[in-house]
């Protein structure tokens, strides 16, 4: 039997500016080696928002 399990999670990152935060995100090891050995693929970033005001910051994140 072979199944695909899809899930989402939230993480809060802090930094001096969006470029620094994006750099942290891109270098962050999100999954264990065991998970990576089972055909794990990252899907997409669904949401980037201010951690206090919930303002949508996806465009700023994409441009950083």
LOFI-374728 format. One record per residue (C-alpha): residue number from 0; x, y, z. Coordinates in steps of 0.2 Angstrom, whole numbers, plus 5000, padded with zeros to 4 digits. Layout:
# LOFI-374728
<NUM <X Y Z>>,
...
This chain:
# LOFI-374728
<0 <5000 5000 5000>>,
<1 <5006 5018 4996>>,
<2 <4998 5033 5003>>,
<3 <5001 5052 5002>>,
<4 <4999 5062 5018>>,
<5 <4997 5081 5015>>,
<6 <4998 5093 5030>>,
<7 <5001 5111 5034>>,
<8 <5010 5119 5049>>,
<9 <5014 5137 5055>>,
<10 <5030 5144 5060>>,
<11 <5034 5161 5067>>,
<12 <5051 5169 5061>>,
<13 <5059 5185 5067>>,
<14 <5072 5196 5059>>,
<15 <5077 5214 5055>>,
<16 <5069 5214 5038>>,
<17 <5060 5203 5026>>,
<18 <5076 5199 5017>>,
<19 <5083 5192 5033>>,
<20 <5067 5182 5037>>,
<21 <5066 5175 5020>>,
<22 <5084 5169 5021>>,
<23 <5080 5161 5038>>,
<24 <5065 5152 5030>>,
<25 <5075 5146 5014>>,
<26 <5089 5138 5025>>,
<27 <5078 5131 5039>>,
<28 <5078 5112 5040>>,
<29 <5059 5109 5042>>,
<30 <5060 5090 5040>>,
<31 <5069 5075 5048>>,
<32 <5081 5065 5038>>,
<33 <5069 5050 5040>>,
<34 <5055 5060 5032>>,
<35 <5067 5066 5018>>,
<36 <5071 5048 5014>>,
<37 <5053 5044 5010>>,
<38 <5050 5055 4995>>,
<39 <5045 5071 5004>>,
<40 <5043 5086 4993>>,
<41 <5039 5104 4999>>,
<42 <5023 5110 4991>>,
<43 <5020 5128 4993>>,
<44 <5020 5143 5004>>,
<45 <5002 5147 5007>>,
<46 <5002 5162 5019>>,
<47 <5015 5175 5024>>,
<48 <5007 5188 5037>>,
<49 <5012 5200 5051>>,
<50 <5013 5190 5067>>,
<51 <5004 5203 5077>>,
<52 <4992 5212 5065>>,
<53 <4989 5198 5052>>,
<54 <4993 5209 5038>>,
<55 <4996 5200 5022>>,
<56 <5015 5201 5018>>,
<57 <5016 5188 5004>>,
<58 <5020 5201 4990>>,
<59 <5035 5208 5001>>,
<60 <5041 5190 5005>>,
<61 <5041 5186 4986>>,
<62 <5050 5201 4982>>,
<63 <5063 5199 4996>>,
